[in-house]
């Protein structure tokens, strides 16, 4: 028999060694994300699934970004954005401002407390990723340009969830919003479309006044927007002139909050869709919203 050449012997040895050790593991094929199961519970209630968005009351926070847990001065809330969402808040009144060459969530004076807008939106994006059967609304007091806002939404990834409501069309049910995963309504107090999802608040919403120093000043009068609009924002907090847990204890007390909500519903002929308070963790916000929804 003709002896093997050194090259063939080397090749054969390498082949046998590879066979003994096993072939390198193949890169696993990425598996597609399984489709989301149809919702059976919408914003925590099965009864809400077949109601249209404008037929539902949602609990909200005034100056949602401003909170004592994160060290803000003269804050309007005790807890930060994620905790609010975990506790059941579904409407956030947010203020945006340019400051120190960037874009922040802050209330008028950013030195009193601030959070990068894109970081705040990422917190909300994470919550929405983890809770696919929740519908959320922003009412933004926008002190920045539309382009700056859109850029922050793009960077945060929240664009995947934004909902554009066709003017004059019936509102979708929560079931429809959750099935399509277009479940974030974004409204701006100053700017207007385009883009179509960045909607002018007062084309869709009307609200009550919000500068109340005493309980006797609470009213249901039209403040902004038009009472023919589909959505109604009930502003319900006291400033003396600064927010405080003590003021929230008075304002958010069940009899007062429930009584005003029902009075405004009767006077305006419309369900308060967004009930916004300071220090949501004090008092009876969630109980009142449940009652407005018939629970």
C-alpha positions as CSV (number, residue, x, y, z in Angstrom):
1,X,0.0,0.0,0.0
2,X,1.2,3.4,-0.9
3,X,2.0,5.4,2.3
4,X,0.0,8.6,2.9
5,X,1.5,11.9,2.2
6,X,2.2,14.1,5.3
7,X,-0.6,16.6,4.1
8,X,-3.2,13.8,3.9
9,X,-2.2,12.4,7.3
10,X,-2.5,15.9,8.9
11,X,-5.9,16.4,7.3
12,X,-7.1,13.0,8.5
13,X,-6.0,13.6,12.1
14,X,-7.7,17.0,12.1
15,X,-10.9,15.4,10.8
16,X,-10.9,12.6,13.4
17,X,-10.2,15.1,16.2
18,X,-13.1,17.3,15.1
19,X,-15.4,14.3,15.0
20,X,-14.4,13.2,18.4
21,X,-15.0,16.6,19.9
22,X,-18.2,17.2,18.1
23,X,-18.9,19.9,15.5
24,X,-19.2,23.5,16.6
25,X,-22.7,24.4,17.8
26,X,-24.8,26.1,15.2
27,X,-26.2,29.6,15.9
28,X,-29.8,29.1,17.0
29,X,-32.4,30.4,14.7
30,X,-34.2,33.3,16.2
31,X,-37.8,32.3,17.1
32,X,-40.6,34.7,16.2
33,X,-42.4,36.5,19.0
34,X,-45.6,34.6,19.7
35,X,-48.7,36.7,18.9
36,X,-50.3,38.4,21.8
37,X,-53.4,36.6,23.1
38,X,-56.6,38.6,22.7
39,X,-57.3,40.6,25.9
40,X,-59.8,39.4,28.4
41,X,-59.0,42.1,30.9
42,X,-58.5,45.7,29.7
43,X,-57.0,48.3,32.1
44,X,-57.6,45.8,34.9
45,X,-61.3,45.2,34.2
46,X,-63.0,42.7,31.9
47,X,-66.0,45.0,31.8
48,X,-64.0,47.8,30.2
49,X,-62.9,45.8,27.1
50,X,-66.0,46.6,25.0
51,X,-66.4,50.2,26.1
52,X,-65.1,53.0,23.8
53,X,-62.2,55.0,25.1
54,X,-64.4,58.1,25.6
55,X,-66.9,56.1,27.7
56,X,-64.4,55.4,30.4
57,X,-63.0,57.3,33.4
58,X,-59.2,57.0,34.0
59,X,-57.2,58.0,37.1
60,X,-54.6,60.7,36.5
61,X,-51.7,62.6,38.0
62,X,-51.1,66.3,37.8
63,X,-47.4,67.1,37.1
64,X,-46.8,63.4,37.1
65,X,-43.0,63.7,36.8
66,X,-42.7,65.9,40.0
67,X,-42.3,63.6,43.0
68,X,-40.7,63.6,46.4
69,X,-39.3,60.1,46.2
70,X,-36.8,61.3,43.6
71,X,-36.0,64.5,45.6
72,X,-38.0,67.1,43.8
73,X,-38.8,70.3,45.7
74,X,-42.4,71.4,46.0
75,X,-43.5,68.2,44.3
76,X,-47.0,67.3,43.2
77,X,-46.7,63.6,43.7
78,X,-45.1,61.3,46.3
79,X,-44.0,58.6,43.9
80,X,-42.1,58.5,40.5
81,X,-43.6,57.5,37.2
82,X,-43.1,53.7,37.4
83,X,-44.7,53.5,40.8
84,X,-47.6,55.5,39.6
85,X,-48.2,53.2,36.7
86,X,-47.8,50.1,38.9
87,X,-50.4,51.5,41.3
88,X,-52.9,52.1,38.5
89,X,-52.4,55.6,37.2
90,X,-53.3,55.7,33.5
91,X,-53.3,59.4,32.7
92,X,-50.2,61.5,33.1
93,X,-50.0,65.3,32.9
94,X,-46.4,66.0,31.9
95,X,-44.5,69.2,31.4
96,X,-41.5,69.5,29.0
97,X,-38.9,72.2,28.9
98,X,-35.5,72.9,27.3
99,X,-32.8,73.2,30.0
100,X,-29.0,73.0,30.0
101,X,-28.8,72.1,26.4
102,X,-31.2,69.2,26.7
103,X,-34.9,68.4,27.0
104,X,-36.4,67.6,30.4
105,X,-39.5,66.8,32.2
106,X,-39.8,69.6,34.8
107,X,-42.4,72.0,36.1
108,X,-41.5,75.6,35.2
109,X,-38.3,75.8,37.2
110,X,-36.1,72.9,36.4
111,X,-33.7,73.5,39.3
112,X,-36.5,72.3,41.6
113,X,-36.5,68.9,39.9
114,X,-35.9,67.5,36.5
115,X,-35.8,64.2,34.5
116,X,-34.5,63.8,31.0
117,X,-37.6,63.5,28.8
118,X,-36.2,60.4,27.0
119,X,-35.4,58.7,30.3
120,X,-38.9,59.3,31.5
121,X,-40.4,57.9,28.3
122,X,-38.2,54.9,28.6
123,X,-39.6,54.2,32.0
124,X,-43.1,54.3,30.5
125,X,-42.1,52.2,27.5
126,X,-40.7,49.5,29.8
127,X,-44.0,49.4,31.8
128,X,-46.0,49.2,28.5
129,X,-43.8,46.4,27.3
130,X,-44.4,44.4,30.5
131,X,-48.1,45.2,30.7
132,X,-49.6,44.7,27.2
133,X,-53.2,45.1,28.3
134,X,-53.0,48.7,29.5
135,X,-54.0,51.9,27.7
136,X,-52.3,55.1,28.8
137,X,-52.8,58.8,28.0
138,X,-50.4,61.8,28.1
139,X,-51.6,65.4,28.3
140,X,-48.4,67.3,27.7
141,X,-47.8,70.9,28.6
142,X,-45.2,71.2,25.8
143,X,-42.5,73.8,26.2
144,X,-40.5,72.3,23.4
145,X,-40.9,71.9,19.7
146,X,-42.8,69.1,18.0
147,X,-39.5,67.9,16.4
148,X,-37.8,67.6,19.8
149,X,-40.8,65.7,21.2
150,X,-40.9,63.3,18.3
151,X,-37.1,62.7,18.5
152,X,-37.5,61.7,22.2
153,X,-40.4,59.3,21.4
154,X,-38.3,57.7,18.6
155,X,-35.3,57.3,20.9
156,X,-37.3,55.8,23.7
157,X,-39.1,53.4,21.5
158,X,-42.6,54.6,22.5
159,X,-43.6,55.2,18.9
160,X,-44.6,51.6,18.6
161,X,-47.6,52.2,20.8
162,X,-48.9,55.7,19.8
163,X,-52.5,56.0,18.7
164,X,-53.7,58.6,16.2
165,X,-57.4,59.4,16.5
166,X,-59.1,60.4,13.3
167,X,-60.9,63.7,14.0
168,X,-64.6,63.2,14.2
169,X,-64.5,59.4,14.1
170,X,-65.9,57.1,16.8
171,X,-63.4,56.2,19.5
172,X,-62.1,52.6,19.5
173,X,-62.9,50.2,22.3
174,X,-60.1,49.3,24.7
175,X,-60.2,45.8,23.2
176,X,-59.5,47.3,19.8
177,X,-56.7,49.5,21.1
178,X,-55.1,46.5,22.9
179,X,-55.5,44.1,20.0
180,X,-53.7,46.6,17.6
181,X,-51.3,47.6,20.4
182,X,-52.0,51.3,19.5
183,X,-52.7,52.1,23.1
184,X,-50.9,55.4,24.0
185,X,-52.9,58.6,23.4
186,X,-50.5,61.6,23.2
187,X,-51.9,65.1,23.4
188,X,-50.1,68.4,23.5
189,X,-51.5,71.7,24.9
190,X,-49.6,73.9,22.4
191,X,-48.5,72.0,19.3
192,X,-50.6,70.2,16.7
193,X,-50.1,67.5,14.1
194,X,-48.2,66.5,12.1
195,X,-47.3,63.8,13.0
196,X,-50.9,62.5,13.3
197,X,-50.4,60.9,16.7
198,X,-49.2,64.1,18.3
199,X,-52.6,65.6,18.7
200,X,-53.7,69.0,19.9
201,X,-55.2,68.4,23.4
202,X,-57.9,71.0,23.0
203,X,-59.2,69.6,19.8
204,X,-60.1,66.4,21.7
205,X,-60.5,67.5,25.3
206,X,-62.1,70.2,27.4
207,X,-61.2,70.9,31.0
208,X,-62.2,72.7,34.2
209,X,-60.2,75.5,35.7
210,X,-57.2,74.4,37.9
211,X,-56.2,77.4,40.0
212,X,-58.0,76.7,43.2
213,X,-56.8,77.8,46.6
214,X,-59.8,76.7,48.7
215,X,-62.5,74.1,48.3
216,X,-65.1,76.8,47.9
217,X,-63.4,77.8,44.6
218,X,-63.9,74.4,42.9
219,X,-66.0,74.8,39.8
220,X,-67.1,72.9,36.7
221,X,-66.8,75.8,34.3
222,X,-65.2,75.4,30.9
223,X,-61.6,76.3,31.0
224,X,-59.9,75.2,27.7
225,X,-61.2,73.4,24.7
226,X,-64.8,73.1,23.7
227,X,-67.6,71.2,25.5
228,X,-68.5,69.6,22.3
229,X,-65.1,67.7,22.4
230,X,-65.2,64.0,23.1
231,X,-63.1,63.9,26.2
232,X,-63.4,65.7,29.6
233,X,-60.5,66.5,32.0
234,X,-61.4,67.2,35.6
235,X,-58.6,69.1,37.2
236,X,-58.9,68.6,41.0
237,X,-56.2,69.9,43.3
238,X,-55.5,72.8,45.7
239,X,-52.5,75.1,45.5
240,X,-51.8,77.4,48.5
241,X,-49.9,78.4,46.4
242,X,-47.7,75.2,46.5
243,X,-49.0,71.6,46.4
244,X,-48.8,69.7,49.7
245,X,-50.0,66.3,51.1
246,X,-52.2,68.3,53.5
247,X,-54.0,70.0,50.7
248,X,-54.4,66.6,48.9
249,X,-55.9,65.1,52.1
250,X,-58.6,67.7,51.8
251,X,-59.1,67.7,48.0
252,X,-58.9,63.9,47.6
253,X,-61.3,63.1,50.4
254,X,-64.0,60.8,49.1
255,X,-67.1,62.9,49.6
256,X,-65.5,66.0,48.1
257,X,-63.9,64.3,45.1
258,X,-66.9,62.1,44.3
259,X,-69.3,64.9,44.8
260,X,-67.4,67.3,42.4
261,X,-66.9,64.6,39.8
262,X,-70.6,63.8,39.7
263,X,-71.6,67.5,39.8
264,X,-69.3,68.2,36.8
265,X,-70.7,65.2,35.0
266,X,-74.2,66.5,35.5
267,X,-73.4,70.1,34.6
268,X,-71.3,69.2,31.6
269,X,-73.4,66.3,30.5
270,X,-70.2,64.2,30.1
271,X,-68.3,61.6,32.0
272,X,-65.0,62.9,33.5
273,X,-62.7,60.8,31.4
274,X,-59.5,62.0,33.1
275,X,-59.6,62.7,36.8
276,X,-56.3,64.4,37.7
277,X,-55.1,65.0,41.2
278,X,-52.0,65.8,43.3
279,X,-50.7,63.1,45.6
280,X,-52.8,60.3,44.1
281,X,-51.8,58.0,46.9
282,X,-53.7,60.1,49.4
283,X,-57.5,59.9,49.5
284,X,-60.0,58.2,47.2
285,X,-59.0,58.7,43.6
286,X,-59.3,55.1,42.5
287,X,-62.5,54.5,44.4
288,X,-64.1,57.6,42.7
289,X,-62.9,56.5,39.3
290,X,-64.3,53.0,39.8
291,X,-67.7,54.5,40.8
292,X,-67.7,56.7,37.7
293,X,-67.1,53.5,35.6
294,X,-70.1,51.9,37.4
295,X,-68.1,49.6,39.7
